[in-house]
Amino acid sequence: MEIDQEQEYRRAMGAFATGVTVVSAARGDGSLSGMTVNSLTSVSLQPRLLLWCLGDQSERYDVFAGADVWGVTVLGADHEVLARRFARAETETIARDEAELFGDAQVLRCGVAHFACRTFDRRQAGDHLIIVGEVLACRSAPGAALTYFRSRYGRADEPQSGSK
């Protein structure tokens, strides 16, 4: 029996635990769209850059690929419902009372960290667009974070005092 290499790759990458974020951007009509993303990665400290990856077949491709300014909300452990909601295109709309302006970008009011970004670069790689953002502003708050591991949500709790 031949192993499906794509499935094996997915399983292997699923063994890499990640945080869970919602990237938010304005549509052409000014309404807000959100997308669950776990591909967020720090790129550089000078200048402050981060990246995330957008699938070419995403129903929200045009909104996010064309956004010049966008926000990132790092979800807290109790925000699994939001992660699931923004993973689906049919429930992508962010209501105005769910968001706030932070450093020129809209972010969700919840979360354990926020980033306001301006697109710095876009690079095509395979079936994804790599979007690199210059961090205009960032902040963090205490609390456990939502994680994703082996296709399941979990949590990473605050480190105990005295642990390194």
C-alpha positions as CSV (number, residue, x, y, z in Angstrom):
1,M,0.0,0.0,0.0
2,E,1.4,3.3,-1.1
3,I,1.5,6.1,1.5
4,D,-0.2,9.4,0.4
5,Q,2.7,11.8,0.8
6,E,0.3,14.8,1.2
7,Q,-1.5,13.2,4.1
8,E,1.8,12.1,5.6
9,Y,3.1,15.7,5.4
10,R,-0.1,17.0,7.0
11,R,0.2,14.5,9.9
12,A,3.9,15.3,10.4
13,M,3.2,19.1,10.4
14,G,0.3,18.4,12.8
15,A,2.9,17.3,15.4
16,F,4.1,20.8,15.5
17,A,2.0,22.7,18.1
18,T,1.1,26.2,17.2
19,G,-0.8,29.1,18.6
20,V,-4.1,30.2,17.0
21,T,-4.7,33.7,15.6
22,V,-7.4,35.6,13.7
23,V,-6.1,37.9,11.0
24,S,-8.5,40.8,10.3
25,A,-8.7,43.1,7.3
26,A,-11.2,45.5,5.8
27,R,-13.2,44.6,2.7
28,G,-13.7,47.1,0.0
29,D,-17.0,48.2,1.5
30,G,-15.4,48.8,4.9
31,S,-16.8,45.8,6.7
32,L,-14.3,43.5,8.5
33,S,-13.3,40.0,7.6
34,G,-11.6,37.5,9.9
35,M,-9.6,34.4,9.1
36,T,-8.2,31.8,11.5
37,V,-4.5,31.4,11.0
38,N,-1.9,29.2,12.7
39,S,1.0,30.0,10.3
40,L,2.0,33.2,12.1
41,T,5.8,33.5,12.5
42,S,8.2,36.1,13.7
43,V,10.7,37.1,10.9
44,S,12.8,40.0,12.2
45,L,13.3,42.3,15.2
46,Q,14.9,45.1,13.1
47,P,12.6,46.0,11.5
48,R,9.8,44.2,13.4
49,L,8.4,41.8,10.8
50,L,6.1,38.8,11.0
51,L,4.5,36.5,8.4
52,W,1.5,34.4,7.7
53,C,0.4,32.2,4.8
54,L,-2.7,32.5,2.8
55,G,-3.9,29.6,0.6
56,D,-4.4,30.4,-3.1
57,Q,-7.8,28.7,-3.0
58,S,-9.1,30.6,0.0
59,E,-12.5,32.1,-0.6
60,R,-11.2,35.2,1.2
61,Y,-8.0,35.4,-0.9
62,D,-8.8,38.8,-2.5
63,V,-9.6,40.5,0.8
64,F,-6.4,39.4,2.6
65,A,-4.0,39.3,-0.4
66,G,-4.9,42.9,-1.2
67,A,-4.9,44.3,2.3
68,D,-2.3,47.0,3.0
69,V,-3.1,47.2,6.7
70,W,-4.3,44.3,8.8
71,G,-4.5,43.1,12.4
72,V,-3.7,39.9,14.2
73,T,-5.4,38.7,17.4
74,V,-3.7,35.8,19.3
75,L,-6.6,33.9,20.8
76,G,-6.9,33.0,24.4
77,A,-7.6,29.4,25.6
78,D,-11.3,30.2,25.9
79,H,-11.7,31.4,22.3
80,E,-12.0,28.1,20.5
81,V,-15.5,29.0,19.3
82,L,-14.0,32.1,17.5
83,A,-11.2,30.0,16.0
84,R,-13.8,27.6,14.5
85,R,-16.0,30.5,13.4
86,F,-13.3,32.4,11.5
87,A,-12.0,29.1,9.9
88,R,-15.2,29.2,7.8
89,A,-15.8,31.7,5.0
90,E,-19.5,31.8,5.6
91,T,-18.9,33.2,9.1
92,E,-16.0,35.5,8.4
93,T,-17.7,38.8,9.1
94,I,-16.5,40.6,12.2
95,A,-19.2,42.8,13.8
96,R,-18.1,46.3,14.7
97,D,-18.7,45.7,18.4
98,E,-16.3,42.7,18.3
99,A,-13.4,44.8,17.1
100,E,-11.4,47.8,18.0
101,L,-8.9,50.0,16.3
102,F,-5.4,49.3,17.5
103,G,-2.4,51.0,15.8
104,D,-4.2,51.7,12.5
105,A,-5.6,48.1,12.2
106,Q,-8.8,46.5,13.5
107,V,-8.3,43.6,15.9
108,L,-10.7,41.5,18.0
109,R,-11.4,42.9,21.4
110,C,-10.5,39.5,23.0
111,G,-7.2,37.8,22.9
112,V,-3.8,37.5,24.7
113,A,-1.9,39.6,22.2
114,H,-2.5,41.9,19.3
115,F,-0.4,43.1,16.3
116,A,-1.2,45.9,13.9
117,C,0.6,45.4,10.6
118,R,1.3,47.0,7.3
119,T,2.1,44.7,4.4
120,F,5.8,44.8,3.8
121,D,6.1,42.0,1.2
122,R,4.1,39.3,-0.6
123,R,5.8,36.2,-2.0
124,Q,4.2,33.3,-3.9
125,A,5.4,29.9,-2.6
126,G,3.7,26.7,-3.9
127,D,0.0,27.0,-3.3
128,H,0.2,29.8,-0.8
129,L,0.9,33.5,-0.7
130,I,3.4,34.5,2.1
131,I,2.4,37.8,3.5
132,V,5.1,39.6,5.5
133,G,3.9,42.4,7.7
134,E,5.8,45.3,9.3
135,V,4.5,45.5,12.9
136,L,3.3,49.0,13.6
137,A,2.1,48.3,17.1
138,C,1.9,45.3,19.5
139,R,0.6,44.5,23.0
140,S,0.1,41.4,25.1
141,A,-2.1,40.5,28.1
142,P,-1.8,37.7,30.7
143,G,-3.8,34.5,30.1
144,A,-3.6,31.1,28.7
145,A,-3.3,30.8,24.9
146,L,-5.3,28.6,22.5
147,T,-3.2,26.0,20.8
148,Y,-3.5,23.7,17.8
149,F,-1.9,20.2,17.9
150,R,-2.7,17.1,15.9
151,S,-5.9,18.7,14.5
152,R,-7.2,19.5,17.9
153,Y,-7.5,22.6,20.0
154,G,-5.8,22.8,23.4
155,R,-4.2,25.4,25.7
156,A,-0.9,26.7,26.8
157,D,-1.1,28.0,30.4
158,E,0.8,30.9,31.8
159,P,4.2,29.7,33.1
160,Q,4.4,29.2,36.8
161,S,6.6,31.7,38.7
162,G,10.1,30.4,39.1
163,S,10.0,28.3,35.9
164,K,12.2,29.3,33.0
